Amino acid sequence: MLSGRRVEEGEAAAERIRLAGADARFVRADVGVEADCNALIAAADARWGRLDILVNNAAVIALEPADGPDAAQWDEIFDVNARGAWLCCRAAIPIMRRQSGGRIINIGSTMPWRGRINRLAYTCSKGALHNLTHVLARELLADRILVNYIIVGWVATPGELALRRTVGDLDRLEAADLRAPLGRLETPEDIASGVAFLASDDATHITGCDLNISGGLLA
C-alpha cells in the first residue's frame, strides 16, 4: 500500500510495482489529517486482512531561522512529521496486536543530533519522532511489535531538488555531494535497503534501534 498527496505520481509508482509482479495499491492521504491516517490504515487492513509493516516516511521541511517560522508553519511541519506518524501508529497498533506482531519503521534525521541551523521546526519534529519510536518500542515489547528509527542525512530526493531550485541553491547541494564523508550524498535506494532489512526476517530481534544510514555524518 503506497500513499502520498500526489495522486498521479502515486498511481504510477503502484503500477511499476504491479508490473514487477507484486500486488500494489495507491491510496491518497495527507498524514497531517487525522481522518486520512485512519482511512489509510483501514484500507490496508480491508485489502489484505492484516498489516505487517508500517513505514512512516512523510515529511515536510522548510528553510527557516530560529525566529523565522510562524505558528502555522511550525504546526504544519509537526502535523506531518510527528503527529502524522503517531496517528498512523495509533491506527496500526490494534491490527498488529490482533495478529501478534508487526514492524513500525520511522524515517528520521541526523538533525536532532547535530542541530542544523535554519531547520528549527524540522529538527524538533524529527526529535519528537525519535522519542515516539523509543517509547513505542518499549511499550509494545509484549505485543511483538518492533519499532525502529532510521537516521537519514541529506538525500537528493526530487523534493529536495525542487526546494533547492526554488531558493536558487542547487550549487550548495552539489557542494555537499562533494564534501560528503563517503564521497556522495545518500540515495533513496540507500534508505530503502535499511527499511527492507528492518522489515525482514533477519531483524526479528531488533527494536528500539537507531539505524544510522547517514553516510558518516554522525561518525
trRosetta pair geometry for C-beta under 8 A, 3 or more apart (Angstrom, degrees):
i j d omega theta_ij theta_ji phi_ij phi_ji
1 24 7.7 176 -78 -155 26 58
1 25 5.7 -17 -112 68 67 89
1 26 7.8 138 -165 -103 54 25
1 27 6.2 -5 -170 8 102 113
1 40 7.4 138 150 -178 131 84
1 43 6.8 141 -140 103 139 101
1 44 4.4 -91 -18 -95 161 101
1 47 6.9 149 -77 42 115 150
2 10 5.5 177 119 -160 115 91
2 13 5.6 -168 -173 98 171 121
2 14 5.3 -145 31 -71 130 93
2 17 7.7 164 -32 0 129 147
2 24 6.6 25 -9 -175 108 103
2 25 7.2 -172 27 92 76 39
2 26 4.8 -31 74 -104 100 74
2 27 7.5 158 80 24 49 64
3 10 7.0 11 -143 -137 18 139
3 26 7.0 150 -87 -160 40 63
3 27 5.1 -25 -98 72 95 81
3 28 7.1 137 -150 -127 75 13
3 29 4.6 -10 -171 34 125 109
3 31 7.9 98 123 -53 128 98
3 40 5.3 21 -100 -138 157 131
4 9 6.9 -50 85 85 144 107
4 10 4.8 -173 45 -76 105 119
4 26 7.8 -42 29 -159 86 106
4 28 7.2 -49 76 -128 48 57
4 29 7.4 55 4 53 7 67
4 58 7.3 167 -114 -97 69 103
5 28 6.7 66 -134 -161 31 88
5 29 7.5 -83 -77 84 59 33
5 30 5.3 49 -93 -87 106 84
6 9 4.3 25 113 30 118 114
6 10 6.1 151 87 -20 64 93
7 10 5.7 -64 -144 40 28 111
7 11 6.1 25 163 -18 68 108
7 26 7.4 127 -150 131 60 132
7 28 5.1 -26 -88 -82 92 126
8 11 6.1 -55 -145 36 25 107
8 12 6.5 25 155 -18 61 109
9 12 5.7 -57 -149 36 31 113
9 13 6.5 32 154 -20 65 105
10 13 5.8 -54 -149 34 32 110
10 14 6.5 30 154 -17 65 105
10 26 4.0 135 144 -157 102 137
10 28 6.7 164 51 -85 158 70
11 14 5.7 -53 -148 37 33 112
11 15 6.4 36 153 -22 65 105
11 26 5.0 -126 -82 41 51 152
12 15 5.6 -53 -149 34 32 113
12 16 6.7 36 151 -22 64 100
13 16 5.7 -50 -153 30 34 112
13 17 6.8 32 150 -16 64 103
13 24 8.0 -118 121 160 71 143
13 26 6.9 109 64 -83 92 124
14 17 5.7 -55 -154 36 36 111
14 18 6.4 37 149 -19 67 105
14 24 4.3 -174 -155 129 77 111
14 25 6.0 38 -148 -140 141 10
14 26 4.2 -121 -30 -35 140 98
15 18 5.5 -51 -146 36 36 113
15 19 6.3 37 154 -20 66 104
15 24 7.8 -135 -49 84 18 125
16 19 5.7 -54 -149 36 31 112
16 20 6.6 29 151 -18 62 106
17 20 5.6 -58 -153 36 34 111
17 22 5.2 -59 167 68 92 106
17 24 3.8 83 90 -39 129 158
18 21 7.8 110 179 -24 32 9
18 22 6.9 -104 -96 70 34 55
18 23 7.3 28 -105 -129 80 25
18 24 5.2 -122 -53 39 79 104
25 43 7.7 -133 111 149 133 115
25 47 6.2 -143 25 -122 151 158
27 39 7.5 -161 169 124 132 93
27 40 5.4 157 104 -122 134 76
27 43 5.0 124 -93 89 158 162
27 44 8.0 -111 4 -50 146 76
29 33 7.5 -142 -173 59 73 103
29 36 4.0 144 -155 171 85 106
29 37 6.8 119 177 -74 132 38
29 39 6.7 -177 -103 76 115 99
29 40 4.3 -20 -60 -65 163 124
30 33 4.7 61 83 7 99 109
30 36 5.0 101 50 38 61 173
30 80 7.9 -70 179 -101 76 98
31 36 6.6 -122 -85 98 32 115
31 37 5.5 72 -137 -80 69 98
31 40 7.8 -40 -88 9 81 155
31 56 7.9 128 -152 -145 164 89
31 58 4.8 153 23 55 136 158
31 79 8.0 157 111 140 69 74
31 80 5.7 95 80 -139 97 65
31 84 3.1 80 138 -165 106 128
31 85 7.3 50 163 -51 141 44
31 87 6.7 166 -170 63 83 120
31 88 6.3 -33 -136 -42 118 116
32 36 7.9 28 57 47 48 133
32 76 6.8 -9 -126 -150 150 62
32 79 3.9 55 -139 131 94 115
32 80 4.7 -38 -65 -69 98 75
32 83 7.4 65 -130 80 56 111
32 84 5.6 -51 -69 -70 42 119
33 36 4.1 71 80 6 105 113
33 37 7.1 180 88 -13 56 82
34 37 5.8 -56 -154 32 35 111
34 38 6.5 28 154 -14 68 107
34 87 5.6 -140 -124 -136 67 144
35 38 5.8 -56 -148 39 34 110
35 39 6.1 31 155 -18 68 110
36 39 5.8 -57 -143 40 30 110
36 40 6.2 35 157 -26 65 106
37 40 5.9 -54 -149 31 27 113
37 41 6.7 18 159 -10 63 106
37 84 6.3 -171 -80 -154 127 69
37 87 3.9 61 110 126 172 118
37 88 5.0 -118 -156 -70 108 66
37 90 7.9 54 134 54 132 97
37 91 5.9 175 139 -8 91 140
38 41 6.3 -61 -151 40 29 103
38 42 6.1 26 155 -16 65 114
38 87 7.4 -78 -46 170 71 104
38 91 5.1 -175 -112 -101 56 138
39 42 5.6 -59 -143 43 30 112
39 43 6.1 37 156 -28 65 105
40 43 5.8 -54 -150 29 27 113
40 44 7.0 25 153 -16 61 101
40 88 7.0 -34 81 -116 126 99
40 91 7.7 104 68 92 80 156
41 44 5.9 -51 -155 32 36 111
41 45 6.6 33 150 -15 66 107
41 51 6.7 -2 -160 -92 83 163
41 54 7.8 -3 -109 -107 103 124
41 88 6.2 157 -57 -150 117 67
41 91 3.8 150 41 124 158 124
41 92 5.2 -128 -135 -69 132 72
41 95 7.1 -164 169 -3 107 141
42 45 5.6 -56 -148 40 35 111
42 46 6.1 34 154 -20 68 108
42 91 7.2 -81 -38 -178 75 125
43 46 5.7 -53 -143 38 30 111
43 47 6.2 31 157 -23 64 108
44 47 5.8 -57 -146 34 29 110
44 48 6.4 -25 173 26 65 106
44 51 5.2 74 117 -97 125 105
45 48 7.2 -84 -137 57 20 72
45 49 6.8 42 -176 -126 58 15
45 50 6.9 80 -128 -49 66 5
45 51 5.7 -50 -76 -36 79 108
45 95 5.3 -123 -95 -114 124 141
46 49 7.9 25 -151 -67 13 48
48 51 7.5 123 71 -73 115 53
50 95 6.8 146 -154 170 44 107
50 99 5.2 67 -137 -70 110 157
51 54 6.7 33 161 -57 115 94
51 92 5.6 -120 117 -145 146 92
51 95 4.6 52 30 116 114 140
51 96 6.3 -73 84 -62 93 77
51 99 7.8 169 46 19 56 140
51 102 6.4 22 107 -126 75 141
52 96 7.8 112 -122 -110 26 90
52 99 7.7 -78 -87 101 67 150
52 102 5.6 -166 -157 -128 35 81
52 103 6.7 21 151 22 69 90
52 199 7.9 88 126 -163 102 98
53 102 6.8 -168 -72 -172 34 84
53 103 4.7 -6 -114 65 75 105
53 104 7.9 167 -159 -82 49 31
53 105 7.0 0 -170 4 94 109
53 199 4.8 24 -118 -134 142 117
54 88 6.1 165 -173 143 131 111
54 89 6.8 157 109 -94 154 59
54 92 4.7 -27 -57 -119 150 172
54 102 7.1 41 -2 155 94 123
54 103 7.1 -174 30 96 62 59
54 104 4.9 -9 66 -114 104 73
54 105 7.2 174 90 27 54 66
55 105 4.8 -16 -110 70 73 104
55 107 7.0 45 178 -30 89 104
55 195 5.9 26 -115 -150 134 130
55 199 7.8 -44 -64 -67 108 129
56 84 7.4 152 -154 111 110 87
56 85 3.9 70 -171 -124 153 97
56 88 5.8 163 -94 65 103 140
56 89 7.3 -34 -53 -48 136 93
56 104 7.3 20 -9 -175 105 89
56 105 7.2 -174 24 90 70 51
56 106 4.8 -8 59 -115 114 69
56 107 6.4 -151 94 17 63 79
56 129 7.5 -160 109 -148 134 122
57 107 4.6 51 -115 9 64 141
58 80 5.5 -109 131 -178 109 98
58 81 7.5 -137 107 -89 74 45
58 84 5.9 -59 77 115 129 147
58 85 7.7 -165 53 -65 91 79
59 80 6.4 133 -134 126 23 114
59 81 5.2 50 -129 -100 73 92
59 107 7.2 -100 -37 95 124 111
59 122 7.8 64 180 -143 108 100
60 76 6.0 -78 107 135 166 92
60 77 4.9 -133 87 -112 109 61
60 80 4.5 93 -6 54 108 147
60 81 6.2 -110 37 -41 75 98
60 122 7.6 -134 99 -99 61 94
61 77 7.4 76 -98 -126 29 111
61 119 7.2 -20 -158 -136 98 101
61 122 4.9 41 -125 -105 77 143
61 159 7.9 112 35 138 109 119
61 163 7.0 -27 88 -90 106 162
62 69 6.9 113 85 -98 133 107
62 73 6.1 -63 40 -174 167 121
62 77 6.6 -103 10 -74 107 124
62 121 7.0 15 48 56 106 122
62 122 6.9 179 35 -43 62 113
63 118 5.3 -4 -164 163 72 116
63 119 7.5 -42 -120 -78 44 69
63 163 7.5 143 -27 176 105 116
63 167 6.3 35 14 -72 156 161
64 68 4.0 -162 -170 94 80 122
64 69 4.3 62 158 -57 155 86
64 73 6.7 146 -78 130 159 145
64 118 6.2 143 63 -168 25 63
64 119 7.3 102 50 -99 71 25
64 120 6.2 -82 98 30 97 94
64 121 6.4 18 65 11 136 107
65 68 4.0 103 49 -21 72 120
65 117 7.3 -4 -122 173 71 88
65 118 5.4 -32 -80 -102 56 68
65 120 7.3 40 152 -16 24 118
66 117 7.9 -62 -37 -149 92 75
66 120 5.1 118 -110 -68 54 142
68 118 7.7 18 24 -134 148 68
68 120 7.6 150 46 20 91 124
69 73 4.4 -131 -158 89 92 120
69 74 4.8 115 134 -58 128 83
69 77 7.6 -49 -145 3 150 136
69 120 6.4 -139 5 67 123 112
69 121 4.9 49 -35 -31 174 128
70 73 5.3 92 52 11 69 101
70 74 7.1 -130 100 -5 34 92
71 74 5.5 -55 -147 38 33 115
71 75 6.1 34 156 -20 67 107
72 75 5.8 -54 -147 37 29 111
72 76 6.4 32 154 -22 64 104
73 76 5.7 -50 -147 32 33 112
73 77 6.6 30 156 -16 64 104
73 121 6.7 -166 126 -5 88 168
74 77 6.1 -61 -154 36 28 108
74 78 6.4 16 156 -8 65 111
74 121 4.7 -148 -120 -111 66 131
75 78 5.9 -62 -144 45 31 105
75 79 5.8 38 157 -30 68 108
76 79 5.6 -51 -143 30 27 115
76 80 6.7 12 163 -6 61 106
77 80 6.5 -67 -154 42 26 98
77 81 5.7 -5 167 5 67 123
77 121 4.3 101 63 137 155 120
77 122 5.8 -100 -165 -77 137 59
77 125 5.3 -135 140 -36 96 150
78 81 6.3 -65 -120 52 26 94
78 82 5.1 -31 -160 38 69 115
78 83 5.9 63 142 -10 77 104
78 121 6.9 -98 -41 -174 85 100
78 124 7.7 -33 -85 102 102 102
78 125 5.0 -153 -99 -101 59 109
78 128 7.2 39 -137 37 94 158
79 82 7.9 0 -42 54 6 74
79 83 5.0 -40 -135 52 39 127
79 84 6.2 64 147 -39 55 95
80 83 7.5 24 -6 54 14 84
80 84 4.8 -2 -148 -3 34 141
80 125 8.0 28 73 -177 71 152
81 84 7.0 74 8 35 13 106
81 85 7.1 -15 158 -13 33 113
81 122 7.0 151 -64 -138 167 59
81 125 3.7 66 91 149 135 133
81 126 6.3 -66 172 -63 130 62
81 128 7.6 101 113 61 97 110
81 129 6.3 -92 155 -44 83 126
82 85 6.1 -61 -152 33 23 108
82 86 6.6 18 155 -14 61 108
82 125 4.7 -134 -29 -158 108 81
82 126 7.9 -129 -68 -65 93 24
82 128 4.1 10 -122 97 139 129
82 129 5.3 -129 -104 -58 72 79
82 132 6.9 159 -155 -24 82 140
83 86 5.6 -57 -150 39 34 112
83 87 6.2 36 153 -22 68 105
84 87 5.6 -51 -146 34 32 112
84 88 6.5 29 156 -15 65 104
85 88 5.9 -56 -150 38 31 108
85 89 6.3 32 151 -18 65 107
85 106 5.9 58 -160 -124 142 109
85 129 5.6 58 45 -122 161 103
85 132 6.5 125 105 98 120 158
86 89 5.5 -55 -147 39 33 112
86 90 6.1 37 154 -25 67 105
86 132 5.9 -115 -81 -136 94 144
87 90 5.6 -50 -145 32 30 114
87 91 6.6 25 157 -14 63 105
88 91 5.9 -57 -150 39 32 107
88 92 6.1 24 155 -17 66 115
89 92 5.7 -66 -142 42 29 107
89 93 6.1 40 163 -39 68 102
89 104 5.9 46 -114 -137 99 149
89 132 7.4 175 8 165 161 120
89 136 6.3 -76 -173 -108 147 155
90 93 6.3 -41 -144 13 24 113
91 94 7.6 -63 -178 27 32 99
91 95 7.8 17 143 -3 62 113
92 95 5.7 -68 -163 42 48 111
92 96 5.9 40 150 -19 82 110
92 102 7.0 -152 156 129 108 159
92 104 7.0 139 94 -90 143 109
93 96 5.7 -59 -142 41 33 109
93 97 6.1 36 158 -22 68 105
93 140 7.0 -120 -134 -104 110 128
93 143 7.6 39 -165 128 89 166
93 145 6.7 5 -130 -113 78 173
94 97 5.6 -52 -145 36 32 114
94 98 6.4 39 154 -26 63 103
95 98 5.6 -51 -153 29 32 116
95 99 6.8 6 157 2 64 107
95 102 7.5 66 100 -57 84 155
96 99 6.2 -69 -148 49 32 95
96 101 6.4 -79 -178 119 89 18
96 102 3.2 -83 -130 6 120 138
96 143 6.8 80 118 149 98 121
96 145 4.9 77 134 -100 139 117
97 100 7.4 32 -173 -77 33 32
97 143 5.1 -56 -105 -147 81 127
97 145 7.3 -45 -68 -42 65 126
99 102 7.0 81 72 -55 110 99
100 143 7.5 -151 -146 -173 41 62
100 144 5.8 28 164 47 67 134
101 143 7.1 166 -87 144 44 67
101 144 3.6 -48 -94 113 94 114
101 145 6.2 180 -147 -74 42 53
101 146 7.8 19 -164 -7 90 85
102 144 7.7 104 13 109 49 78
102 145 4.9 1 56 -121 83 86
102 146 7.5 -151 98 30 43 68
103 145 7.4 -176 -80 -163 22 61
103 146 5.1 -17 -113 66 72 96
103 147 7.8 162 -164 -82 49 39
103 148 7.7 -22 -166 17 93 101
103 198 6.5 149 -171 138 134 86
103 199 5.3 172 88 -116 160 64
103 203 7.9 67 -115 96 135 118
104 133 7.9 -166 111 -126 109 75
104 136 6.7 -40 70 125 150 144
104 145 6.6 34 -6 168 104 101
104 146 7.2 -175 30 92 67 48
104 147 4.4 -5 66 -112 108 80
104 148 7.5 157 88 25 62 57
105 147 7.9 -168 -73 -151 34 46
105 148 5.6 -10 -115 68 69 89
105 149 8.0 161 -162 -90 54 23
105 150 6.6 30 179 -18 97 109
105 195 5.5 122 137 -134 159 83
105 198 5.2 123 -101 100 124 137
105 199 6.6 -64 -30 -60 141 91
106 129 5.4 -176 170 170 135 108
106 130 7.8 -173 105 -85 136 40
106 132 7.1 137 -90 86 166 108
106 133 5.0 -125 34 -82 140 113
106 147 7.4 27 -9 -176 107 86
106 148 7.2 -167 28 97 77 42
106 149 5.0 -24 71 -108 102 70
106 150 7.1 -174 88 19 49 73
107 150 5.4 -23 -118 60 56 109
107 152 6.0 16 -176 -16 88 135
107 191 6.9 44 -130 -176 117 132
107 195 7.8 -25 -78 -79 101 115
108 112 7.4 -45 176 9 118 122
108 126 5.1 115 -160 -168 78 101
108 129 5.6 -176 -102 98 92 121
108 130 5.6 68 -125 -71 147 87
108 133 7.6 -63 -54 -26 129 146
108 149 4.9 24 -14 -177 134 101
108 150 6.0 169 27 74 81 49
108 151 5.5 -32 83 -98 109 48
108 152 6.3 161 81 14 49 85
108 210 7.7 -50 48 -139 148 91
109 112 6.6 114 81 -4 89 83
109 122 7.4 41 3 151 173 97
109 123 7.3 -117 96 -115 139 55
109 126 4.1 -26 30 -163 114 164
109 151 6.9 -5 115 -152 10 61
109 152 5.6 -42 -100 62 48 80
109 153 7.8 105 -156 -100 62 21
110 113 5.6 -70 -175 47 63 108
110 114 5.5 8 144 14 97 119
110 151 5.6 78 -76 177 64 102
110 152 7.1 -115 -20 85 79 35
110 153 5.1 21 -11 -100 132 65
110 214 4.9 82 -64 -119 125 150
110 217 5.0 -37 -111 105 168 133
110 218 5.6 -156 -136 -52 111 106
111 114 6.2 -81 -129 57 33 81
111 115 6.9 105 -176 -73 67 15
111 116 4.9 -63 -126 12 100 108
111 119 5.8 -94 -142 113 147 139
111 122 6.6 32 78 114 168 95
111 123 4.1 -119 141 -111 122 87
111 126 5.7 89 59 58 107 142
111 127 7.9 -95 99 -44 85 87
112 115 7.9 27 -162 -63 18 57
112 123 6.0 151 -76 -174 54 79
112 126 5.4 -139 -36 102 105 95
112 127 3.8 140 -113 -83 123 85
112 130 5.8 -104 38 -2 169 147
113 151 7.6 12 0 -142 134 133
113 218 5.7 20 106 -116 152 121
114 217 7.2 -87 -22 151 157 103
114 218 7.0 -134 -45 -97 116 81
115 123 6.6 70 -124 -160 43 156
116 119 4.5 23 93 32 109 132
116 123 6.2 -175 46 -74 84 126
119 122 4.5 -61 -176 56 89 115
119 123 4.9 98 116 -33 95 100
120 123 6.1 -62 -147 36 21 108
120 124 6.4 13 161 -12 62 110
121 124 5.9 -59 -147 40 30 108
121 125 6.2 30 156 -21 66 108
122 125 5.8 -57 -147 35 28 110
122 126 6.4 21 158 -13 65 107
123 126 6.1 -60 -148 39 28 105
123 127 6.4 32 152 -20 63 106
124 127 5.5 -53 -149 35 34 115
124 128 6.5 38 151 -21 65 101
125 128 5.5 -50 -152 33 35 114
125 129 6.6 37 148 -20 64 102
126 129 5.3 -44 -146 34 39 115
126 130 6.6 48 150 -23 63 98
127 130 5.5 -48 -152 30 35 115
127 131 6.7 34 151 -15 64 102
128 131 5.7 -53 -151 37 35 110
128 132 6.3 40 149 -22 66 104
129 132 5.4 -49 -147 34 34 117
129 133 6.5 44 151 -27 63 100
129 149 7.2 137 129 -125 91 115
130 133 5.7 -49 -155 26 32 116
130 134 6.9 19 155 -11 64 105
130 149 5.6 65 -120 -140 68 163
130 210 7.4 19 -141 -101 106 114
131 134 6.1 -61 -150 39 34 103
131 135 6.2 31 156 -17 69 108
132 135 6.0 -59 -145 39 28 108
132 136 6.1 21 161 -13 66 112
133 136 6.2 -67 -151 41 22 104
133 137 6.2 25 155 -25 64 110
133 147 5.5 -177 -160 146 66 105
133 148 6.7 26 -167 -179 122 11
133 149 4.2 8 -144 -55 177 110
133 208 7.3 136 139 -125 88 48
134 137 5.5 -46 -140 31 33 116
134 138 6.6 30 160 -15 63 104
134 147 7.9 -167 -80 105 19 116
134 149 7.7 -37 -46 -17 77 130
134 208 5.5 67 -128 -139 70 91
135 138 6.1 -62 -156 38 29 106
135 139 6.1 18 155 -13 67 116
136 139 5.6 -62 -137 44 32 107
136 140 5.5 9 171 -4 71 119
136 145 7.7 -70 161 111 98 117
136 147 4.5 132 103 -84 107 177
137 140 6.6 -68 -133 45 17 95
137 141 7.3 49 157 -62 54 81
137 146 7.3 21 -128 -161 86 45
137 147 4.1 -133 -75 64 74 103
137 148 7.2 80 -91 -69 126 48
137 207 4.7 162 -154 158 103 94
137 208 3.5 154 133 -69 155 79
138 141 6.4 -24 -165 -27 31 110
138 208 6.6 62 -52 -82 70 130
140 143 4.7 -60 -166 47 76 115
140 144 7.9 -77 152 50 86 20
140 145 3.9 -56 160 65 132 109
140 146 7.9 -143 104 -59 116 18
140 147 6.2 93 49 -19 132 119
140 207 7.9 -134 82 -167 96 143
141 144 7.9 31 173 -67 34 32
141 207 7.0 161 -101 95 75 154
146 198 7.7 -159 121 179 122 90
146 203 7.3 162 134 131 160 97
146 204 7.7 -150 -43 -150 153 35
146 206 6.4 71 -168 85 135 59
146 207 4.0 -124 -141 -87 77 102
147 207 5.8 55 38 -158 57 93
147 208 6.8 43 77 -63 82 51
148 198 5.1 -130 62 -150 146 139
148 203 7.9 -57 -19 169 156 136
148 206 6.3 18 -77 133 138 100
148 207 6.4 -119 -60 -132 86 41
148 208 7.1 -50 -97 13 65 10
148 209 4.6 -8 -129 56 109 87
148 210 7.7 -174 -169 -77 79 25
148 211 6.3 40 163 -11 122 107
149 209 7.2 -163 37 94 68 49
149 210 5.0 -20 77 -109 105 66
149 211 7.1 175 88 22 49 71
150 191 6.5 107 145 -152 147 90
150 194 5.3 120 -125 120 129 137
150 195 6.8 -55 -45 -69 154 74
150 198 7.5 -126 -63 -13 106 150
150 210 7.9 143 -107 -164 17 51
150 211 4.9 -28 -110 70 68 100
150 213 5.9 -10 -173 18 102 114
151 210 5.6 42 -32 176 112 96
151 211 6.8 -167 17 86 78 43
151 212 4.4 -14 57 -113 126 61
151 213 6.6 156 74 29 65 58
151 214 5.4 -48 124 -37 98 113
151 218 6.8 -17 144 -7 148 146
152 155 6.0 -34 177 -25 117 119
152 186 6.7 -126 -158 67 82 160
152 191 5.8 12 -107 -103 118 125
152 213 6.2 -8 -98 75 61 93
152 214 6.4 140 -170 -87 17 78
153 180 7.9 118 123 -136 149 107
153 185 7.3 -145 102 -151 111 76
153 186 5.7 131 56 -6 97 122
153 213 7.7 -126 1 107 87 57
153 214 3.5 109 -45 -152 104 82
153 215 5.5 -82 24 31 150 99
153 217 4.4 139 -107 -8 129 148
154 160 7.5 124 -173 -146 77 156
154 176 5.9 -53 105 152 162 142
154 180 7.6 -132 57 -98 113 111
154 185 5.1 -75 98 -138 93 114
154 186 6.9 146 76 26 46 91
154 217 7.7 126 -1 -76 87 149
155 160 6.6 169 90 -15 61 149
155 185 6.5 156 -115 156 28 107
155 186 4.6 -50 -95 85 81 100
155 187 6.8 106 -149 -139 91 10
155 188 6.3 95 179 -68 130 57
155 190 7.6 -154 -113 55 108 112
155 191 6.5 -21 -96 -27 149 131
156 160 5.7 -124 -139 79 36 133
156 161 6.4 57 -176 -56 80 96
156 173 6.5 104 -111 -176 103 120
156 177 7.3 15 -55 -82 136 112
156 185 5.1 101 -25 93 101 141
156 186 7.8 171 7 75 72 53
156 187 7.1 -30 48 -105 90 59
157 160 4.8 100 50 5 74 100
157 161 7.1 -138 95 -2 41 87
157 188 6.1 87 -99 -64 89 107
158 161 5.6 -56 -147 38 34 112
158 162 6.2 36 155 -22 67 105
159 162 5.7 -53 -147 35 31 112
159 163 6.5 33 153 -20 64 103
160 163 5.7 -52 -150 34 33 112
160 164 6.4 31 153 -17 65 105
160 173 7.1 134 144 -115 107 132
161 164 5.7 -55 -148 37 32 110
161 165 6.4 33 153 -20 65 104
161 170 7.5 35 -150 -112 72 97
161 173 7.2 97 -104 -156 63 175
162 165 5.7 -52 -148 35 32 111
162 166 6.4 37 152 -25 64 104
163 166 5.6 -54 -153 30 32 115
163 167 6.7 2 160 5 66 107
164 167 6.5 -70 -146 50 30 90
164 168 7.9 -94 165 77 58 7
164 169 4.6 -109 -151 78 76 83
164 170 4.8 108 139 -81 120 56
164 172 7.0 -151 -136 57 115 96
164 173 5.0 -25 -110 -30 163 131
165 168 7.4 27 -172 -77 31 35
165 170 6.2 33 -80 -57 60 109
169 172 4.7 -20 175 21 93 119
169 173 6.9 100 125 -20 79 90
170 173 5.5 -52 -158 33 46 114
170 174 6.5 43 148 -17 72 103
171 174 5.7 -56 -151 39 35 110
171 175 6.2 36 151 -20 68 106
172 175 5.6 -53 -146 38 33 112
172 176 6.3 37 153 -22 65 104
173 176 5.7 -52 -148 34 30 113
173 177 6.7 38 150 -25 61 101
173 185 7.8 -32 -173 -34 80 156
174 177 5.5 -47 -154 27 34 117
174 178 6.9 30 151 -14 63 103
175 178 5.8 -57 -155 37 36 109
175 179 6.2 19 153 -8 70 112
176 179 5.8 -65 -140 47 33 102
176 180 6.4 59 155 -56 66 87
176 185 6.3 49 118 -71 100 116
177 180 6.0 -27 -154 -12 28 116
177 184 5.8 0 -165 -140 83 57
177 185 5.0 -66 -104 -14 74 100
180 183 6.1 -42 80 57 95 10
180 184 5.5 -61 63 77 144 9
180 185 5.3 -160 -71 -67 149 49
180 215 5.6 -14 178 133 113 142
180 216 7.7 114 167 56 74 105
180 217 7.9 -51 -148 -69 77 91
181 215 5.7 155 55 136 97 83
181 216 3.2 -115 96 91 148 129
181 217 6.4 -158 -2 -65 125 46
181 219 6.5 137 -160 22 166 129
182 215 4.6 -115 19 -166 118 93
182 216 5.4 143 -36 4 90 124
184 215 7.5 -123 80 -140 58 148
185 215 7.1 -146 -148 3 31 166
186 190 4.5 -116 -160 63 92 145
186 191 6.4 78 157 -42 130 91
186 213 6.5 91 -122 139 144 92
186 214 7.1 -84 -40 -137 134 31
186 215 5.4 -147 -59 -32 89 120
187 190 5.0 114 53 -6 70 97
187 191 7.7 -142 96 3 46 82
188 191 5.8 -59 -156 40 40 108
188 192 6.0 43 148 -25 72 108
189 192 5.3 -51 -141 36 35 116
189 193 6.5 44 157 -27 64 98
190 193 6.1 -53 -159 24 28 112
190 194 7.3 23 148 -11 59 103
190 213 5.8 162 145 172 100 121
190 215 7.7 6 172 -61 162 98
191 194 5.8 -56 -160 36 40 110
191 195 6.5 40 146 -19 70 105
191 213 5.8 150 -101 102 60 147
192 195 5.5 -52 -148 37 37 114
192 196 6.2 40 153 -22 68 104
193 196 5.7 -51 -147 35 31 113
193 197 6.6 34 152 -21 62 103
193 213 7.9 155 68 -126 93 145
194 197 5.6 -51 -149 32 34 113
194 198 6.5 26 157 -12 66 106
194 211 5.3 159 -167 129 123 138
194 213 4.8 -108 -41 -50 151 145
195 198 6.0 -61 -148 41 31 105
195 199 6.1 21 156 -12 66 115
196 199 5.8 -65 -144 44 28 107
196 200 6.1 38 155 -41 64 111
197 200 5.6 -57 -148 19 29 118
197 202 6.3 -59 -158 76 74 119
197 203 5.8 101 149 -44 69 130
197 211 7.8 160 80 -142 123 158
198 203 4.9 -123 -134 128 36 173
198 206 6.7 -106 -129 94 78 131
198 209 7.7 -159 -115 68 116 126
198 211 6.5 -123 -62 -18 124 154
199 203 7.2 49 23 49 16 131
200 203 5.6 90 62 11 72 97
201 204 6.1 0 -162 -42 52 111
203 206 4.5 -56 -169 33 87 124
206 209 5.0 -21 179 -17 99 144
212 218 5.9 -102 -149 50 136 130
214 217 4.0 -84 146 33 119 109
214 218 5.6 74 62 -1 145 96
216 219 4.4 -25 -159 -11 72 129
